Amino acid sequence: MPLRTAIAPARFLPFPPHFVSSSSLPSPTPRLKLRLTPAGERAVRSGHPWIFAESIREQNRDGQSGELAVIYTRESNRYLGTGFYDANSPMRVRMLASTQQTTINTDWWQARLNTAVAARASLVSPATTGIRLINGESDGFPALVLDRYHNTLVLKLYSEVWLPHLDMIQALIVDSLNPDALVLRLSRNAAPAFAAADITEGIRHGQCPDVVVFLEDNLRLEAEVLKGQKTGFYLDQRENRRRFAGFTTGADVLNAFSFSGGFSLQAARGGARSVTDIDISRHALAAGDRNFALNQDNRTVANTQRHSIQADAFQWLANPQHSFDAAVIDPPSLARRESDRASAIAAYHKLAITASRHVRGGGLLLCSSCSAHVSADEFFNAVRRALPDARELWTSTHAPDHPAAFPEAAYLKAIALRLASVGRFRNR
């Protein structure tokens, strides 16, 4: 609970009468008003979406998660911004508006939804029906993600601030997008608050199976919308899968940390001779089997030999017993917190070296990272130092439907290298 500081009401400017919340707090409850430290004020003015608890210098009362907190400047009592108060998170305020007083109501959220969907209109086609429609703070929806799989929508909430507004946002999504089904997913930290209100994960509108089939470049893929990781599939690697497939004609391909085989399936579409999936999860490998089975009417996919190996990919890569023409290395996050950053950079460096030993001379190596605490430059340079004789083909960051509007949101990066026939580390 934040430290409460007694504040004389007269010190605050009156709350703007036209500023409306979608919260259902009783009217006698005084508006939650905050003042910040100088560093906190600078963060709001710079457009940062979070105010941390230690940046709050004064507040007039305890806040409830999901209510609007209005922030005023320390010296002049001027309006500075408004956000969702998050009582049980170190990210104590999740910003919604700053610098300009705004009416936050259903129409306001409708405009934000329209903007997010319109920005992705060119990415959706009959051949690709899996898309991220809302990417959290970067689209103005703090702690909220909305993914589309064919005509099923999956709403993932990462904070209890949405508990008082769930009915509103659900109705807005259903009325605007008319899905066959809307599925609610909850992060581990948000689930207890929703459970206390008798709200659990599952179908909130319409009907859908546990597994929904969608299209990526006319390839059929499964999304485990009710129980799968994240919202059911990793849509963020779509562009990297497409680009990788352009280098796989006639190739033997290694897909380490393969999950459900998205890179492998695209490689097969690109004409790979064989694909080998390595993952520690039998469930993930089985999903890869099903994804390939869904596409057996595609001749190039049907002609690709597929091998799957259940193993710890780190250990498997450390013992080079096989060689491939192309490899993709896409591990889970290696830096869960800032204190892991240095060790993660070292691990990416080592992983690039060990992975390269599985790639034949002149072959392609694609290395990817989803560690938000490791910057793109730090990751790219770790791989470059590992393979100084390789020729860099491309680097990439976030896909267009996964925008990263502030530094902490920038988690995804990938670098593709053409390995030398003989390199400094090739035969060690």
Buried (B, 14 or more C-beta within 10 A) or exposed (E): EBEEEEBEEEEBBEBBEEBBBBBEBEEEEEBBBBBBBEEBBEBBEEEBBBBBBBBBBBBBEEBBBBBBBBBBBBEEBEBBBBBBBBBBBEBBBBBBBBEEEBEBEBEBBEEBBEEBBEBBEEBBEEEBBBBBBBBBBBBBBBBBBBBBBBBBBBBBBBBBBBBBBBEBBBEBBBEEBEBEBBBBBBBEEBBEBBEEEEBEBEBBBBEBEBBBBBBBBEBBBBBBBBEBBBBBBBBBBBBBBBBBBEBBBEBBBBBBBBBBBBBBBBBBBBBBBBBBBBBBBEBBBEBBBBBBEBBEEBEBBEEBEBEBBBEEBBEBBEEEEEBBBBBBBBBEBBBEEEEBBEEBBEBBBBBBBBBBBBBBEEBBBBBBBBBBBBBBEBBBBBBBEBBEBBEEBEBBEBBEBBBBBEEEBBBBBBBBBBBBEEBEBBEE
